[in-house]
Amino acid sequence: MLFEDMNEPLPYLANLQSVADADALLAAHGADAGTEAAIRAERSRDLGNAVQFCHWRQIERLIVLLTSGDVVGTVH
């Protein structure tokens, strides 16, 4: 599985805004959406905004998950 190989935790989705942000980045940046999320996370960290840093890191992980095509977690 993708996240087991990468030793990455599954993304934590605090609310639907996380999915909307990931979708907006995918629509605007395509294959570079994950990179854009990482850039936004780094910018937030540089500004001292830990909450937004964590938000954009989770978005980055979500984008990786959405674009991987792998099935992760429990399938019902």
N, CA, C and O atoms as a Maestro MAE file, in Angstrom:
{
 s_m_m2io_version
 :::
 2.0.0
}

f_m_ct {
 s_m_title
 :::
 protein
 m_atom[304] {
  # First column is atom index #
  i_m_mmod_type
  r_m_x_coord
  r_m_y_coord
  r_m_z_coord
  i_m_residue_number
  s_m_chain_name
  s_m_pdb_residue_name
  s_m_pdb_atom_name
  i_m_atomic_number
  :::
  1 25 0.831 -1.192 0.000 1 A "MET " " N  " 7
  2 3 0.000 0.000 0.000 1 A "MET " " CA " 6
  3 2 0.868 1.244 0.000 1 A "MET " " C  " 6
  4 15 1.986 1.245 0.514 1 A "MET " " O  " 8
  5 25 0.349 2.264 -0.565 2 A "LEU " " N  " 7
  6 3 1.094 3.505 -0.739 2 A "LEU " " CA " 6
  7 2 1.579 4.089 0.575 2 A "LEU " " C  " 6
  8 15 2.768 4.376 0.713 2 A "LEU " " O  " 8
  9 25 0.707 4.271 1.527 3 A "PHE " " N  " 7
  10 3 1.081 4.953 2.751 3 A "PHE " " CA " 6
  11 2 1.930 4.062 3.658 3 A "PHE " " C  " 6
  12 15 2.710 4.582 4.455 3 A "PHE " " O  " 8
  13 25 1.805 2.756 3.563 4 A "GLU " " N  " 7
  14 3 2.667 1.877 4.339 4 A "GLU " " CA " 6
  15 2 4.086 1.925 3.799 4 A "GLU " " C  " 6
  16 15 5.042 1.920 4.574 4 A "GLU " " O  " 8
  17 25 4.235 1.972 2.481 5 A "ASP " " N  " 7
  18 3 5.563 2.028 1.874 5 A "ASP " " CA " 6
  19 2 6.259 3.346 2.185 5 A "ASP " " C  " 6
  20 15 7.478 3.380 2.351 5 A "ASP " " O  " 8
  21 25 5.510 4.405 2.265 6 A "MET " " N  " 7
  22 3 6.085 5.727 2.475 6 A "MET " " CA " 6
  23 2 6.215 6.066 3.959 6 A "MET " " C  " 6
  24 15 6.753 7.117 4.307 6 A "MET " " O  " 8
  25 25 5.730 5.194 4.830 7 A "ASN " " N  " 7
  26 3 5.726 5.466 6.263 7 A "ASN " " CA " 6
  27 2 5.034 6.781 6.583 7 A "ASN " " C  " 6
  28 15 5.432 7.495 7.503 7 A "ASN " " O  " 8
  29 25 4.019 7.089 5.835 8 A "GLU " " N  " 7
  30 3 3.236 8.307 6.039 8 A "GLU " " CA " 6
  31 2 1.944 7.964 6.767 8 A "GLU " " C  " 6
  32 15 1.321 6.941 6.483 8 A "GLU " " O  " 8
  33 25 1.543 8.812 7.700 9 A "PRO " " N  " 7
  34 3 0.236 8.582 8.325 9 A "PRO " " CA " 6
  35 2 -0.880 8.935 7.348 9 A "PRO " " C  " 6
  36 15 -0.701 9.764 6.455 9 A "PRO " " O  " 8
  37 25 -2.013 8.305 7.527 10 A "LEU " " N  " 7
  38 3 -3.165 8.682 6.709 10 A "LEU " " CA " 6
  39 2 -3.550 10.116 7.055 10 A "LEU " " C  " 6
  40 15 -3.390 10.544 8.198 10 A "LEU " " O  " 8
  41 25 -4.055 10.856 6.079 11 A "PRO " " N  " 7
  42 3 -4.431 12.238 6.373 11 A "PRO " " CA " 6
  43 2 -5.583 12.314 7.371 11 A "PRO " " C  " 6
  44 15 -6.476 11.467 7.376 11 A "PRO " " O  " 8
  45 25 -5.543 13.328 8.201 12 A "TYR " " N  " 7
  46 3 -6.625 13.600 9.132 12 A "TYR " " CA " 6
  47 2 -7.492 14.691 8.525 12 A "TYR " " C  " 6
  48 15 -7.002 15.781 8.229 12 A "TYR " " O  " 8
  49 25 -8.759 14.411 8.342 13 A "LEU " " N  " 7
  50 3 -9.675 15.378 7.752 13 A "LEU " " CA " 6
  51 2 -10.542 15.972 8.850 13 A "LEU " " C  " 6
  52 15 -11.471 15.328 9.338 13 A "LEU " " O  " 8
  53 25 -10.236 17.188 9.231 14 A "ALA " " N  " 7
  54 3 -10.954 17.843 10.319 14 A "ALA " " CA " 6
  55 2 -12.360 18.246 9.907 14 A "ALA " " C  " 6
  56 15 -13.264 18.300 10.741 14 A "ALA " " O  " 8
  57 25 -12.549 18.533 8.612 15 A "ASN " " N  " 7
  58 3 -13.857 18.972 8.127 15 A "ASN " " CA " 6
  59 2 -13.889 18.850 6.603 15 A "ASN " " C  " 6
  60 15 -12.901 18.464 5.979 15 A "ASN " " O  " 8
  61 25 -15.013 19.178 6.029 16 A "LEU " " N  " 7
  62 3 -15.159 19.084 4.572 16 A "LEU " " CA " 6
  63 2 -14.308 20.106 3.836 16 A "LEU " " C  " 6
  64 15 -14.022 19.931 2.651 16 A "LEU " " O  " 8
  65 25 -13.903 21.166 4.512 17 A "GLN " " N  " 7
  66 3 -13.056 22.167 3.869 17 A "GLN " " CA " 6
  67 2 -11.744 21.552 3.393 17 A "GLN " " C  " 6
  68 15 -11.189 21.986 2.383 17 A "GLN " " O  " 8
  69 25 -11.250 20.561 4.099 18 A "SER " " N  " 7
  70 3 -10.016 19.883 3.698 18 A "SER " " CA " 6
  71 2 -10.174 19.243 2.322 18 A "SER " " C  " 6
  72 15 -9.297 19.360 1.466 18 A "SER " " O  " 8
  73 25 -11.295 18.569 2.123 19 A "VAL " " N  " 7
  74 3 -11.559 17.930 0.828 19 A "VAL " " CA " 6
  75 2 -11.753 18.997 -0.254 19 A "VAL " " C  " 6
  76 15 -11.274 18.839 -1.377 19 A "VAL " " O  " 8
  77 25 -12.446 20.068 0.081 20 A "ALA " " N  " 7
  78 3 -12.661 21.159 -0.878 20 A "ALA " " CA " 6
  79 2 -11.332 21.804 -1.270 20 A "ALA " " C  " 6
  80 15 -11.122 22.124 -2.439 20 A "ALA " " O  " 8
  81 25 -10.441 21.994 -0.308 21 A "ASP " " N  " 7
  82 3 -9.127 22.578 -0.614 21 A "ASP " " CA " 6
  83 2 -8.308 21.655 -1.513 21 A "ASP " " C  " 6
  84 15 -7.662 22.114 -2.455 21 A "ASP " " O  " 8
  85 25 -8.335 20.364 -1.223 22 A "ALA " " N  " 7
  86 3 -7.612 19.406 -2.057 22 A "ALA " " CA " 6
  87 2 -8.181 19.393 -3.474 22 A "ALA " " C  " 6
  88 15 -7.432 19.370 -4.451 22 A "ALA " " O  " 8
  89 25 -9.495 19.409 -3.580 23 A "ASP " " N  " 7
  90 3 -10.151 19.422 -4.889 23 A "ASP " " CA " 6
  91 2 -9.800 20.686 -5.670 23 A "ASP " " C  " 6
  92 15 -9.541 20.623 -6.872 23 A "ASP " " O  " 8
  93 25 -9.790 21.829 -4.992 24 A "ALA " " N  " 7
  94 3 -9.462 23.094 -5.659 24 A "ALA " " CA " 6
  95 2 -8.017 23.089 -6.158 24 A "ALA " " C  " 6
  96 15 -7.738 23.562 -7.259 24 A "ALA " " O  " 8
  97 25 -7.107 22.560 -5.355 25 A "LEU " " N  " 7
  98 3 -5.713 22.492 -5.802 25 A "LEU " " CA " 6
  99 2 -5.550 21.535 -6.972 25 A "LEU " " C  " 6
  100 15 -4.800 21.820 -7.905 25 A "LEU " " O  " 8
  101 25 -6.241 20.407 -6.934 26 A "LEU " " N  " 7
  102 3 -6.174 19.463 -8.050 26 A "LEU " " CA " 6
  103 2 -6.722 20.085 -9.329 26 A "LEU " " C  " 6
  104 15 -6.165 19.882 -10.408 26 A "LEU " " O  " 8
  105 25 -7.813 20.843 -9.212 27 A "ALA " " N  " 7
  106 3 -8.406 21.489 -10.388 27 A "ALA " " CA " 6
  107 2 -7.499 22.583 -10.940 27 A "ALA " " C  " 6
  108 15 -7.392 22.754 -12.155 27 A "ALA " " O  " 8
  109 25 -6.854 23.314 -10.057 28 A "ALA " " N  " 7
  110 3 -6.030 24.448 -10.499 28 A "ALA " " CA " 6
  111 2 -4.617 24.037 -10.909 28 A "ALA " " C  " 6
  112 15 -4.033 24.652 -11.802 28 A "ALA " " O  " 8
  113 25 -4.057 23.005 -10.268 29 A "HIS " " N  " 7
  114 3 -2.642 22.685 -10.481 29 A "HIS " " CA " 6
  115 2 -2.392 21.295 -11.041 29 A "HIS " " C  " 6
  116 15 -1.252 20.955 -11.361 29 A "HIS " " O  " 8
  117 25 -3.422 20.500 -11.163 30 A "GLY " " N  " 7
  118 3 -3.267 19.163 -11.733 30 A "GLY " " CA " 6
  119 2 -2.231 18.340 -10.996 30 A "GLY " " C  " 6
  120 15 -2.302 18.181 -9.777 30 A "GLY " " O  " 8
  121 25 -1.263 17.815 -11.744 31 A "ALA " " N  " 7
  122 3 -0.237 16.947 -11.169 31 A "ALA " " CA " 6
  123 2 0.652 17.663 -10.150 31 A "ALA " " C  " 6
  124 15 1.314 17.013 -9.341 31 A "ALA " " O  " 8
  125 25 0.668 18.970 -10.186 32 A "ASP " " N  " 7
  126 3 1.492 19.747 -9.255 32 A "ASP " " CA " 6
  127 2 0.740 20.175 -8.001 32 A "ASP " " C  " 6
  128 15 1.244 20.992 -7.231 32 A "ASP " " O  " 8
  129 25 -0.447 19.642 -7.785 33 A "ALA " " N  " 7
  130 3 -1.272 20.043 -6.639 33 A "ALA " " CA " 6
  131 2 -0.596 19.726 -5.307 33 A "ALA " " C  " 6
  132 15 -0.659 20.532 -4.379 33 A "ALA " " O  " 8
  133 25 0.040 18.581 -5.202 34 A "GLY " " N  " 7
  134 3 0.732 18.217 -3.970 34 A "GLY " " CA " 6
  135 2 1.882 19.161 -3.665 34 A "GLY " " C  " 6
  136 15 2.121 19.518 -2.512 34 A "GLY " " O  " 8
  137 25 2.590 19.559 -4.710 35 A "THR " " N  " 7
  138 3 3.679 20.519 -4.540 35 A "THR " " CA " 6
  139 2 3.146 21.856 -4.076 35 A "THR " " C  " 6
  140 15 3.748 22.497 -3.215 35 A "THR " " O  " 8
  141 25 2.032 22.287 -4.629 36 A "GLU " " N  " 7
  142 3 1.426 23.558 -4.214 36 A "GLU " " CA " 6
  143 2 0.989 23.500 -2.755 36 A "GLU " " C  " 6
  144 15 1.155 24.477 -2.025 36 A "GLU " " O  " 8
  145 25 0.436 22.380 -2.322 37 A "ALA " " N  " 7
  146 3 0.049 22.229 -0.921 37 A "ALA " " CA " 6
  147 2 1.281 22.296 -0.022 37 A "ALA " " C  " 6
  148 15 1.234 22.904 1.047 37 A "ALA " " O  " 8
  149 25 2.378 21.679 -0.447 38 A "ALA " " N  " 7
  150 3 3.620 21.725 0.330 38 A "ALA " " CA " 6
  151 2 4.159 23.145 0.418 38 A "ALA " " C  " 6
  152 15 4.644 23.563 1.470 38 A "ALA " " O  " 8
  153 25 4.079 23.883 -0.673 39 A "ILE " " N  " 7
  154 3 4.518 25.280 -0.676 39 A "ILE " " CA " 6
  155 2 3.692 26.099 0.298 39 A "ILE " " C  " 6
  156 15 4.233 26.921 1.037 39 A "ILE " " O  " 8
  157 25 2.389 25.880 0.303 40 A "ARG " " N  " 7
  158 3 1.511 26.611 1.219 40 A "ARG " " CA " 6
  159 2 1.803 26.234 2.666 40 A "ARG " " C  " 6
  160 15 1.745 27.085 3.553 40 A "ARG " " O  " 8
  161 25 2.117 24.966 2.909 41 A "ALA " " N  " 7
  162 3 2.466 24.537 4.266 41 A "ALA " " CA " 6
  163 2 3.749 25.218 4.727 41 A "ALA " " C  " 6
  164 15 3.824 25.717 5.850 41 A "ALA " " O  " 8
  165 25 4.749 25.238 3.864 42 A "GLU " " N  " 7
  166 3 6.019 25.876 4.222 42 A "GLU " " CA " 6
  167 2 5.838 27.371 4.465 42 A "GLU " " C  " 6
  168 15 6.427 27.927 5.392 42 A "GLU " " O  " 8
  169 25 5.032 28.016 3.640 43 A "ARG " " N  " 7
  170 3 4.763 29.446 3.825 43 A "ARG " " CA " 6
  171 2 4.092 29.695 5.177 43 A "ARG " " C  " 6
  172 15 4.437 30.640 5.887 43 A "ARG " " O  " 8
  173 25 3.131 28.839 5.522 44 A "SER " " N  " 7
  174 3 2.450 28.973 6.810 44 A "SER " " CA " 6
  175 2 3.421 28.768 7.965 44 A "SER " " C  " 6
  176 15 3.366 29.480 8.968 44 A "SER " " O  " 8
  177 25 4.311 27.791 7.817 45 A "ARG " " N  " 7
  178 3 5.306 27.545 8.870 45 A "ARG " " CA " 6
  179 2 6.234 28.748 9.023 45 A "ARG " " C  " 6
  180 15 6.552 29.153 10.140 45 A "ARG " " O  " 8
  181 25 6.662 29.312 7.905 46 A "ASP " " N  " 7
  182 3 7.540 30.477 7.942 46 A "ASP " " CA " 6
  183 2 6.874 31.675 8.612 46 A "ASP " " C  " 6
  184 15 7.543 32.503 9.230 46 A "ASP " " O  " 8
  185 25 5.555 31.760 8.484 47 A "LEU " " N  " 7
  186 3 4.803 32.846 9.118 47 A "LEU " " CA " 6
  187 2 4.457 32.540 10.574 47 A "LEU " " C  " 6
  188 15 3.887 33.382 11.267 47 A "LEU " " O  " 8
  189 25 4.800 31.343 11.036 48 A "GLY " " N  " 7
  190 3 4.520 30.960 12.415 48 A "GLY " " CA " 6
  191 2 3.098 30.486 12.656 48 A "GLY " " C  " 6
  192 15 2.645 30.432 13.800 48 A "GLY " " O  " 8
  193 25 2.388 30.141 11.585 49 A "ASN " " N  " 7
  194 3 1.002 29.695 11.706 49 A "ASN " " CA " 6
  195 2 0.964 28.163 11.693 49 A "ASN " " C  " 6
  196 15 0.855 27.540 10.638 49 A "ASN " " O  " 8
  197 25 1.055 27.578 12.879 50 A "ALA " " N  " 7
  198 3 1.112 26.124 12.998 50 A "ALA " " CA " 6
  199 2 -0.171 25.450 12.543 50 A "ALA " " C  " 6
  200 15 -0.131 24.357 11.978 50 A "ALA " " O  " 8
  201 25 -1.308 26.089 12.783 51 A "VAL " " N  " 7
  202 3 -2.589 25.494 12.405 51 A "VAL " " CA " 6
  203 2 -2.681 25.356 10.885 51 A "VAL " " C  " 6
  204 15 -3.046 24.296 10.377 51 A "VAL " " O  " 8
  205 25 -2.353 26.418 10.167 52 A "GLN " " N  " 7
  206 3 -2.403 26.357 8.705 52 A "GLN " " CA " 6
  207 2 -1.309 25.452 8.151 52 A "GLN " " C  " 6
  208 15 -1.509 24.795 7.130 52 A "GLN " " O  " 8
  209 25 -0.163 25.412 8.810 53 A "PHE " " N  " 7
  210 3 0.895 24.494 8.396 53 A "PHE " " CA " 6
  211 2 0.373 23.056 8.425 53 A "PHE " " C  " 6
  212 15 0.520 22.316 7.452 53 A "PHE " " O  " 8
  213 25 -0.234 22.671 9.542 54 A "CYS " " N  " 7
  214 3 -0.778 21.312 9.671 54 A "CYS " " CA " 6
  215 2 -1.893 21.053 8.658 54 A "CYS " " C  " 6
  216 15 -1.985 19.965 8.090 54 A "CYS " " O  " 8
  217 25 -2.732 22.055 8.438 55 A "HIS " " N  " 7
  218 3 -3.824 21.928 7.467 55 A "HIS " " CA " 6
  219 2 -3.265 21.597 6.083 55 A "HIS " " C  " 6
  220 15 -3.711 20.642 5.447 55 A "HIS " " O  " 8
  221 25 -2.298 22.374 5.618 56 A "TRP " " N  " 7
  222 3 -1.775 22.166 4.263 56 A "TRP " " CA " 6
  223 2 -0.962 20.888 4.161 56 A "TRP " " C  " 6
  224 15 -0.913 20.285 3.089 56 A "TRP " " O  " 8
  225 25 -0.318 20.452 5.245 57 A "ARG " " N  " 7
  226 3 0.371 19.160 5.217 57 A "ARG " " CA " 6
  227 2 -0.637 18.026 5.038 57 A "ARG " " C  " 6
  228 15 -0.387 17.081 4.290 57 A "ARG " " O  " 8
  229 25 -1.772 18.123 5.724 58 A "GLN " " N  " 7
  230 3 -2.807 17.103 5.580 58 A "GLN " " CA " 6
  231 2 -3.383 17.119 4.166 58 A "GLN " " C  " 6
  232 15 -3.684 16.068 3.599 58 A "GLN " " O  " 8
  233 25 -3.532 18.308 3.606 59 A "ILE " " N  " 7
  234 3 -4.023 18.418 2.222 59 A "ILE " " CA " 6
  235 2 -3.031 17.749 1.273 59 A "ILE " " C  " 6
  236 15 -3.429 17.039 0.350 59 A "ILE " " O  " 8
  237 25 -1.751 17.978 1.502 60 A "GLU " " N  " 7
  238 3 -0.716 17.339 0.682 60 A "GLU " " CA " 6
  239 2 -0.848 15.822 0.745 60 A "GLU " " C  " 6
  240 15 -0.795 15.152 -0.287 60 A "GLU " " O  " 8
  241 25 -1.018 15.276 1.944 61 A "ARG " " N  " 7
  242 3 -1.181 13.824 2.095 61 A "ARG " " CA " 6
  243 2 -2.460 13.336 1.422 61 A "ARG " " C  " 6
  244 15 -2.472 12.272 0.802 61 A "ARG " " O  " 8
  245 25 -3.529 14.109 1.542 62 A "LEU " " N  " 7
  246 3 -4.794 13.738 0.912 62 A "LEU " " CA " 6
  247 2 -4.655 13.708 -0.607 62 A "LEU " " C  " 6
  248 15 -5.181 12.805 -1.258 62 A "LEU " " O  " 8
  249 25 -3.962 14.672 -1.169 63 A "ILE " " N  " 7
  250 3 -3.761 14.711 -2.623 63 A "ILE " " CA " 6
  251 2 -2.973 13.488 -3.080 63 A "ILE " " C  " 6
  252 15 -3.301 12.882 -4.100 63 A "ILE " " O  " 8
  253 25 -1.943 13.126 -2.333 64 A "VAL " " N  " 7
  254 3 -1.174 11.923 -2.675 64 A "VAL " " CA " 6
  255 2 -2.090 10.701 -2.659 64 A "VAL " " C  " 6
  256 15 -2.035 9.853 -3.550 64 A "VAL " " O  " 8
  257 25 -2.918 10.630 -1.647 65 A "LEU " " N  " 7
  258 3 -3.850 9.506 -1.528 65 A "LEU " " CA " 6
  259 2 -4.855 9.492 -2.680 65 A "LEU " " C  " 6
  260 15 -5.107 8.440 -3.268 65 A "LEU " " O  " 8
  261 25 -5.426 10.642 -3.003 66 A "LEU " " N  " 7
  262 3 -6.436 10.720 -4.065 66 A "LEU " " CA " 6
  263 2 -5.869 10.403 -5.435 66 A "LEU " " C  " 6
  264 15 -6.567 9.835 -6.276 66 A "LEU " " O  " 8
  265 25 -4.633 10.754 -5.671 67 A "THR " " N  " 7
  266 3 -4.041 10.545 -7.001 67 A "THR " " CA " 6
  267 2 -3.332 9.213 -7.147 67 A "THR " " C  " 6
  268 15 -2.870 8.876 -8.238 67 A "THR " " O  " 8
  269 25 -3.236 8.438 -6.050 68 A "SER " " N  " 7
  270 3 -2.484 7.193 -6.097 68 A "SER " " CA " 6
  271 2 -3.230 6.060 -6.800 68 A "SER " " C  " 6
  272 15 -2.617 5.226 -7.466 68 A "SER " " O  " 8
  273 25 -4.547 6.035 -6.650 69 A "GLY " " N  " 7
  274 3 -5.314 4.935 -7.214 69 A "GLY " " CA " 6
  275 2 -5.327 3.704 -6.324 69 A "GLY " " C  " 6
  276 15 -5.988 2.716 -6.644 69 A "GLY " " O  " 8
  277 25 -4.600 3.752 -5.205 70 A "ASP " " N  " 7
  278 3 -4.587 2.632 -4.263 70 A "ASP " " CA " 6
  279 2 -5.793 2.695 -3.335 70 A "ASP " " C  " 6
  280 15 -6.317 3.768 -3.037 70 A "ASP " " O  " 8
  281 25 -6.216 1.525 -2.889 71 A "VAL " " N  " 7
  282 3 -7.258 1.443 -1.883 71 A "VAL " " CA " 6
  283 2 -6.558 1.361 -0.534 71 A "VAL " " C  " 6
  284 15 -5.704 0.499 -0.326 71 A "VAL " " O  " 8
  285 25 -6.921 2.258 0.386 72 A "VAL " " N  " 7
  286 3 -6.256 2.299 1.676 72 A "VAL " " CA " 6
  287 2 -7.311 2.206 2.775 72 A "VAL " " C  " 6
  288 15 -8.405 2.754 2.644 72 A "VAL " " O  " 8
  289 25 -6.976 1.514 3.846 73 A "GLY " " N  " 7
  290 3 -7.891 1.424 4.975 73 A "GLY " " CA " 6
  291 2 -8.918 0.313 4.787 73 A "GLY " " C  " 6
  292 15 -8.766 -0.560 3.933 73 A "GLY " " O  " 8
  293 25 -9.937 0.366 5.581 74 A "THR " " N  " 7
  294 3 -10.987 -0.647 5.559 74 A "THR " " CA " 6
  295 2 -11.944 -0.398 4.408 74 A "THR " " C  " 6
  296 15 -12.427 0.719 4.222 74 A "THR " " O  " 8
  297 25 -12.214 -1.424 3.648 75 A "VAL " " N  " 7
  298 3 -13.147 -1.329 2.536 75 A "VAL " " CA " 6
  299 2 -14.445 -1.995 2.959 75 A "VAL " " C  " 6
  300 15 -14.445 -3.159 3.358 75 A "VAL " " O  " 8
  301 25 -15.542 -1.272 2.875 76 A "HIS " " N  " 7
  302 3 -16.838 -1.812 3.284 76 A "HIS " " CA " 6
  303 2 -17.656 -2.153 2.068 76 A "HIS " " C  " 6
  304 15 -18.786 -2.624 2.196 76 A "HIS " " O  " 8
  :::
 }
 m_bond[303] {
  # First column is bond index #
  i_m_from
  i_m_to
  i_m_order
  :::
  1 1 2 1
  2 2 3 1
  3 3 4 2
  4 3 5 1
  5 5 6 1
  6 6 7 1
  7 7 8 2
  8 7 9 1
  9 9 10 1
  10 10 11 1
  11 11 12 2
  12 11 13 1
  13 13 14 1
  14 14 15 1
  15 15 16 2
  16 15 17 1
  17 17 18 1
  18 18 19 1
  19 19 20 2
  20 19 21 1
  21 21 22 1
  22 22 23 1
  23 23 24 2
  24 23 25 1
  25 25 26 1
  26 26 27 1
  27 27 28 2
  28 27 29 1
  29 29 30 1
  30 30 31 1
  31 31 32 2
  32 31 33 1
  33 33 34 1
  34 34 35 1
  35 35 36 2
  36 35 37 1
  37 37 38 1
  38 38 39 1
  39 39 40 2
  40 39 41 1
  41 41 42 1
  42 42 43 1
  43 43 44 2
  44 43 45 1
  45 45 46 1
  46 46 47 1
  47 47 48 2
  48 47 49 1
  49 49 50 1
  50 50 51 1
  51 51 52 2
  52 51 53 1
  53 53 54 1
  54 54 55 1
  55 55 56 2
  56 55 57 1
  57 57 58 1
  58 58 59 1
  59 59 60 2
  60 59 61 1
  61 61 62 1
  62 62 63 1
  63 63 64 2
  64 63 65 1
  65 65 66 1
  66 66 67 1
  67 67 68 2
  68 67 69 1
  69 69 70 1
  70 70 71 1
  71 71 72 2
  72 71 73 1
  73 73 74 1
  74 74 75 1
  75 75 76 2
  76 75 77 1
  77 77 78 1
  78 78 79 1
  79 79 80 2
  80 79 81 1
  81 81 82 1
  82 82 83 1
  83 83 84 2
  84 83 85 1
  85 85 86 1
  86 86 87 1
  87 87 88 2
  88 87 89 1
  89 89 90 1
  90 90 91 1
  91 91 92 2
  92 91 93 1
  93 93 94 1
  94 94 95 1
  95 95 96 2
  96 95 97 1
  97 97 98 1
  98 98 99 1
  99 99 100 2
  100 99 101 1
  101 101 102 1
  102 102 103 1
  103 103 104 2
  104 103 105 1
  105 105 106 1
  106 106 107 1
  107 107 108 2
  108 107 109 1
  109 109 110 1
  110 110 111 1
  111 111 112 2
  112 111 113 1
  113 113 114 1
  114 114 115 1
  115 115 116 2
  116 115 117 1
  117 117 118 1
  118 118 119 1
  119 119 120 2
  120 119 121 1
  121 121 122 1
  122 122 123 1
  123 123 124 2
  124 123 125 1
  125 125 126 1
  126 126 127 1
  127 127 128 2
  128 127 129 1
  129 129 130 1
  130 130 131 1
  131 131 132 2
  132 131 133 1
  133 133 134 1
  134 134 135 1
  135 135 136 2
  136 135 137 1
  137 137 138 1
  138 138 139 1
  139 139 140 2
  140 139 141 1
  141 141 142 1
  142 142 143 1
  143 143 144 2
  144 143 145 1
  145 145 146 1
  146 146 147 1
  147 147 148 2
  148 147 149 1
  149 149 150 1
  150 150 151 1
  151 151 152 2
  152 151 153 1
  153 153 154 1
  154 154 155 1
  155 155 156 2
  156 155 157 1
  157 157 158 1
  158 158 159 1
  159 159 160 2
  160 159 161 1
  161 161 162 1
  162 162 163 1
  163 163 164 2
  164 163 165 1
  165 165 166 1
  166 166 167 1
  167 167 168 2
  168 167 169 1
  169 169 170 1
  170 170 171 1
  171 171 172 2
  172 171 173 1
  173 173 174 1
  174 174 175 1
  175 175 176 2
  176 175 177 1
  177 177 178 1
  178 178 179 1
  179 179 180 2
  180 179 181 1
  181 181 182 1
  182 182 183 1
  183 183 184 2
  184 183 185 1
  185 185 186 1
  186 186 187 1
  187 187 188 2
  188 187 189 1
  189 189 190 1
  190 190 191 1
  191 191 192 2
  192 191 193 1
  193 193 194 1
  194 194 195 1
  195 195 196 2
  196 195 197 1
  197 197 198 1
  198 198 199 1
  199 199 200 2
  200 199 201 1
  201 201 202 1
  202 202 203 1
  203 203 204 2
  204 203 205 1
  205 205 206 1
  206 206 207 1
  207 207 208 2
  208 207 209 1
  209 209 210 1
  210 210 211 1
  211 211 212 2
  212 211 213 1
  213 213 214 1
  214 214 215 1
  215 215 216 2
  216 215 217 1
  217 217 218 1
  218 218 219 1
  219 219 220 2
  220 219 221 1
  221 221 222 1
  222 222 223 1
  223 223 224 2
  224 223 225 1
  225 225 226 1
  226 226 227 1
  227 227 228 2
  228 227 229 1
  229 229 230 1
  230 230 231 1
  231 231 232 2
  232 231 233 1
  233 233 234 1
  234 234 235 1
  235 235 236 2
  236 235 237 1
  237 237 238 1
  238 238 239 1
  239 239 240 2
  240 239 241 1
  241 241 242 1
  242 242 243 1
  243 243 244 2
  244 243 245 1
  245 245 246 1
  246 246 247 1
  247 247 248 2
  248 247 249 1
  249 249 250 1
  250 250 251 1
  251 251 252 2
  252 251 253 1
  253 253 254 1
  254 254 255 1
  255 255 256 2
  256 255 257 1
  257 257 258 1
  258 258 259 1
  259 259 260 2
  260 259 261 1
  261 261 262 1
  262 262 263 1
  263 263 264 2
  264 263 265 1
  265 265 266 1
  266 266 267 1
  267 267 268 2
  268 267 269 1
  269 269 270 1
  270 270 271 1
  271 271 272 2
  272 271 273 1
  273 273 274 1
  274 274 275 1
  275 275 276 2
  276 275 277 1
  277 277 278 1
  278 278 279 1
  279 279 280 2
  280 279 281 1
  281 281 282 1
  282 282 283 1
  283 283 284 2
  284 283 285 1
  285 285 286 1
  286 286 287 1
  287 287 288 2
  288 287 289 1
  289 289 290 1
  290 290 291 1
  291 291 292 2
  292 291 293 1
  293 293 294 1
  294 294 295 1
  295 295 296 2
  296 295 297 1
  297 297 298 1
  298 298 299 1
  299 299 300 2
  300 299 301 1
  301 301 302 1
  302 302 303 1
  303 303 304 2
  :::
 }
}
